[in-house]
């Protein structure tokens, strides 16, 4: 691995908290926003593949990884502000944003709040609170979304999972995969260790407990449609075309792709196909 593709890790103080981030490469900026229960580690295989053409930044979101885990600020507009301030502190403004899972919701909030700074938007494997996500919870076509209600049970979810992080997250991650073997035991160990840290469960569940406020924000933001090109990606054995459907409500220029032989974990399950898809989209 050459110097340009070597991933380095740093910290920055933004929006009142310490945010940890990974960075590599050179060129136009691509910001990768992970989901739950992951961290910037989710992108460690993709980052070097993009680094020959782009400066790639992958933060640990508020409440995740090695970033601060305050007891507040888990609405997606606040989390988008965290990352926007990080981008500016690093000396950048124009970015391409990629978000997966909860990170998809943050990516939309970033693009909607800072539309002049986002050149392209890629969203993977989630929907948007207030614009259709809630209907999926009771939809028989999406039986694996039971965790949304469970995580919103304040105090109860933490009590039941504490001390059993590896058991719980190993099951939860593999359940959402088309190919469970694509979720490596080493990665599960990393995420489980992160989730066992003080405040990590409360922070992660904060993403879900803020969704009522997110719904209010999204319904207001949706009144102005996004104009930048949007790539919406769903796994065939997970959300499928739902990602594109919700984005067509909020954006004018949406390309929807359903990834074959893939569940929820787009990059882990289909790294080569995902890299090619992103590269072609960015070159448009």
N, C-alpha and C positions, 0 to 999 in steps of 0.2 A: 504494500500500500504506500503510495507516494505521499509527500507532505500535503499536497492539495486535498487529498481525500482522507487525511487523518482527522478524526473527530476529536475536538478538544472540548472541555467542559469548564464553564465559568458561572459566576453569579452576578446579578445586577439588582439594585434596589429601585423598584418601580411601583407606582401607585400605592405606596405605603407598605410594601412587602418585599421580601427577598425572593427573587425568581432565579432558579437554576436553569441553565440552558446548554445545549450542545450546538456546535457550529463546525462547518467545514466548507471547503470549496471556494470558488471565486466567480464573480459575474452577477447577473440579475438575482434578486433575492427570492427564495422560496421558503415560506414558513410552514412547518409541519406541526399540526396540533393533534396530540394523541387523545385517546378515549380512556374509559374506565374499565378495569383497574390498572391501566398501564401508566407509563411515564414516557419520557423522551426515548427511552430504550426501545420502544416499539418501532422506531425508525432506524435502528442501527445498521440494518442491512441495506435499506433504501438510500440512506444519506450519501454513502460513497459513490453510488451509481449515478446520482444526480450532480455530484460535486465537480465533475469535469466541465460543466457548463453553467453552474449556478452556485451562489452562496446559499447554503442550506442551514437554516436555523430551526432547532427543535427545542422548545421550552418544556420544562416540567410545569404544567399548569398549577395555579394556586390550589393548594390542597393535595398535590400529587408529587411523587418522586422525592427529590431533595429540596423542593421549594417550601416556602412557609405554608403553614396550615392554620390560618386564623379561623375564628368561629363565625366569620361573616364574609360577604362578598362573593357568593357562589352563583349569583345570577350571571347569565352569559355576557351581558353588556359590560359588567365590571371585569369579568375575566378577559374579554376582548380588549378592554382598556389596558390591562396589565401587559398584554403582548404588544399592543400598539406602542406603549411607552418604551418597551424593550427595543423594538425595532428602531424607534427614533434615537434612543440612547446609543445604539450601535452605529448611528450615522446614516440610516436608511430611511426611505419613505415609501417608494413604490415597491409593492410586493406581489407575489403570487401566493395565495393561501390554500393550504390543503388541510382538511379536517376530517377525522374519522370518529364515529360514535359520538360521545359527548363533545369531542373536538369539532364535529360537524356543526353543532349548535353554536359553538364559540366562533367558528369560522364564518357562519352566516352573520352573527352579530357584528363581527369585525367588518365584513364587507358592507353591511347595511349602515353602520355608524361612520365608516371612513371610506365611502365609495370612490372618492377621487384618488385614493392611495392603493386600491386593489386593481391590478391589471387583469387577473384571471382568478377564478375560484373553483376549487375542486372539493366536493363533499361526498363522503362515503358512509353508507351503512347507518343511517339514522333518519329521523323525521324531526319536525319542529313543534315544540309545545305551542298550543294555541292555534295551530294550523293543520292539525290532523294526527299528531302523535297520540293524543288521548284516546282516539277511536281505535287505535291498534291494540290497546291494552285488553280490550274485550273481544277482539276479533279472533275467531278460531283459526284463521290463517296464520296468526303470529303467536303460537302458544308459548314461545320461549321468552316472552316479555314479562313473566311473573315477577321478576326482580324489581321492576319499577315501583310497584306498590310496596314490596317488602323493604326496600331501601328508604322509603319515605316514612317508615315507622320509627320515629325519633327515639333513640335510646334502645329500643328493642333489637334492631338489626345489629347494633354494635355489641350488645350483650351476648347475642347468640353466636356471633362470628369470632369475637376476641378469643385468641388462643387456638382457633381452628382455621386460621387464614389460609393455610396451604390446602387443607381439605376443601374448603368452600370455593376458593378461586380456581383450583384445578378443575373441579366439576363445572363451575360456571363458564369458564373459558372454553373447555372442550365441548360442552353442550352446544355452544353457538357455532362450532366449526363444522364444515362439511367433511374435512379431513382432520380429525382430532390429533393425529400424529404431527401435523404441521405446527402445533403449539408445543414447543419443546419443553422438556422438564426443567432445563436450566432457566428458561424465561419465566416459567411459572414460579420457580424458586425465587427469582429476583422480584417479581411482582408481589409475591406473598410476604417476603421480607419487608418490602416497602410498606405494605398495608398493615404490618404489625407494628410500625413505628407510632409513637405517640401522636394522636390527632389525625392519623391518616384515614381511618374509617369514617370519622366524623366529617372530615374534609371531603372525601369521596362521595359520601351519601349526601353531602350538601349540594352537589350538582343536581340531584334528584329532588331534594326538598325545596329548591329554588324554582322549580318548573312552573308553579302557579304565577310567579312574578315574570318568568321568562315568557309565558303565554301572553301576558299583558303587553310586554315589550314587543314581541313578535307581531302581534296584531296591529300595533301602531307602525312598526317599521315596514310591514308589508304594504302599507298604503303607497309607498314609493318603490317601484320595482327596480331591482338591480339591473344595470345596463352592461356590466362586464360579462364576458363569456363564462358560462358555468358548465362544469363537467360533473354529472351526478352518477355515482357508481354504487351499484348494489350487487350483493352476491346472489346467485341464482337460488341457492338454498337458504336464503335469509330474507332480506328486505326486497330483493328484486327491483321492480320498477318504482317502488314507493318513494325512493329518494328523488327520482326525477319528477314524480307526480307532485310532491310537495314543493320542489324548487320551481316548477312551472307557475305556481301561485305567486312567487315572489321575485321572479327574474324573467327578463325578456328573451334571453338567448341561452337555452339549456340543451345540452347534449346528454342523453341518458345512455348508459352502458350497463348491461347485466353481465357480470363476470361468471363464466362457466366454471363448473367444478369448484365452487367456492361458497363458503358460508359467510359468517360475519367478519372474519379476519382477512381482509383483502390482501394486505402486504404479506402476511405470514403464509397464506395459502396459495397465493399466485404472484409471487414477487416479480418474476420475469415479465409476465403479462401486464402487471400494474406499472412497472417501470416504463415499458414501451408505451403504454397508454398515456401516462403523464408526460413523457418526453414529446410525443406527437402533439398533444394538446398544447403544451407550452410553446411549441414552435409555430403554432398557428399565427 
